Amino acid sequence: MRFGTWNVRSLYRSGSLTTVNRELARYKLDLVGVQEVRWDKEGEVRAGGLYSFSMEKKRKSLIGNKIFVHHRILSAVKRVEFVSDRMLYIVMRGRWCNIIVLNAHAPSEGEKVSKDSFMRKWNEFLIIFQGPMKILLIDFKAKLGKDDIFTPTIWNESLHQDSNDNGARIVNVTT
């Protein structure tokens, strides 16, 4: 199976779903976590060879996440759970164990949404699903600079000189 993630910024424009279908076919992806969809369709929607899962209307957000699943692997989907408007996961039946795919996007530096709340939910997810296989499709909006304290995590591979708050938070959670 091939997985991907894509921050689309909006699927509200006409023809957006056609574009998603075309791009997923081009990259031969079976499952894609999409962030910042800003789309008013709710529940399960079929478009071409894809099925998408999004939040119910009563919990819908202006931003929101979706997961697109190719029809070839749809039978493996056991359930889809929405943790918040920024985080959802899908449980799939694997050959030897369940596969948990998390799709999330963190608040950016300028957003007034609580980063503490997001990180708390992220930590809860990691604790709850310690056993099964996890695939994380996450836009942390993180920048890690070339500071010595980040070397064990990213070695010398950073593209940034300076770190942002999200970068420091994610390194502290994962180490």
SVG drawing of the C-alpha trace seen along z (x, -y; Angstrom):
<svg xmlns="http://www.w3.org/2000/svg" viewBox="-25 -35 50 47">
<polyline fill="none" stroke="black" stroke-width="0.4" points="0.0,0.0 1.1,-3.5 0.3,-6.3 0.6,-10.1 -0.3,-13.4 -1.3,-16.7 -2.2,-20.1 -4.5,-21.2 -5.6,-24.5 -9.1,-24.1 -11.3,-21.7 -14.1,-24.2 -13.4,-25.3 -15.2,-23.7 -13.2,-20.8 -11.1,-20.2 -12.2,-16.6 -11.3,-15.9 -7.8,-17.3 -7.5,-15.1 -8.5,-12.0 -6.0,-12.8 -3.1,-13.5 -3.7,-10.3 -3.9,-8.2 -0.7,-9.9 1.2,-8.9 -0.6,-5.6 -1.6,-6.3 -4.0,-4.0 -4.6,-6.2 -4.1,-10.0 -4.5,-12.2 -5.6,-15.6 -5.5,-18.7 -7.3,-22.1 -10.0,-20.9 -12.6,-23.6 -15.2,-21.4 -18.9,-21.2 -19.6,-17.6 -19.9,-15.4 -19.6,-11.7 -18.5,-9.2 -18.3,-10.5 -17.4,-8.6 -15.6,-10.3 -14.3,-8.1 -12.2,-5.4 -11.9,-7.2 -13.9,-7.3 -13.4,-10.2 -14.3,-10.3 -14.9,-13.6 -16.5,-14.9 -20.2,-14.9 -21.9,-18.2 -22.5,-18.7 -18.8,-18.7 -17.7,-20.2 -14.9,-22.8 -14.0,-25.5 -10.6,-23.8 -11.0,-20.1 -9.2,-16.9 -10.2,-14.1 -8.9,-10.7 -9.2,-9.5 -9.1,-5.7 -8.9,-4.0 -11.7,-1.5 -9.1,1.4 -8.5,1.2 -11.9,-0.1 -12.8,3.4 -9.9,3.2 -11.4,0.1 -12.8,1.1 -13.6,-2.3 -12.9,-6.1 -12.7,-8.2 -12.6,-12.0 -10.6,-13.1 -11.0,-16.8 -11.3,-19.1 -7.5,-18.8 -7.1,-15.1 -8.7,-11.9 -7.6,-8.3 -8.6,-5.3 -8.3,-1.7 -7.6,0.8 -7.4,4.6 -3.9,5.7 -2.6,9.2 -1.2,9.7 -2.4,6.8 -4.6,3.7 -3.0,0.6 -3.8,-2.8 -3.4,-5.7 -3.5,-9.2 -4.1,-12.3 -3.6,-15.6 -2.4,-19.1 -1.1,-21.3 -2.0,-25.0 0.5,-27.3 2.5,-29.9 -0.1,-32.7 -3.3,-30.7 -5.1,-31.4 -6.0,-27.7 -4.4,-26.2 -1.2,-24.3 -1.3,-22.8 -4.7,-21.2 -3.4,-19.8 -0.3,-18.3 -2.3,-16.9 -4.5,-15.0 -1.4,-13.9 0.1,-12.5 -3.2,-10.7 -3.2,-9.1 0.3,-7.8 -0.6,-6.3 -3.8,-4.7 -2.4,-3.1 0.9,-1.7 0.5,1.8 -0.8,1.6 1.2,0.5 0.9,-3.2 1.3,-5.4 1.4,-9.1 0.3,-11.6 0.9,-14.8 1.5,-18.5 3.2,-19.8 4.0,-23.1 7.4,-22.7 10.7,-24.2 13.8,-22.8 16.9,-24.9 20.5,-23.9 20.7,-24.2 22.9,-21.6 20.0,-20.4 18.2,-19.1 21.2,-17.2 20.2,-13.8 16.8,-14.1 17.6,-15.6 21.4,-15.4 22.6,-18.1 19.7,-17.8 17.7,-21.0 16.8,-23.5 16.1,-26.2 18.4,-28.4 15.9,-29.0 13.4,-26.8 9.8,-27.6 7.6,-26.7 6.0,-23.8 9.4,-22.3 10.6,-22.4 7.3,-20.9 7.4,-17.9 11.0,-17.1 10.2,-17.2 7.2,-14.8 9.0,-12.3 12.3,-12.1"/>
</svg>
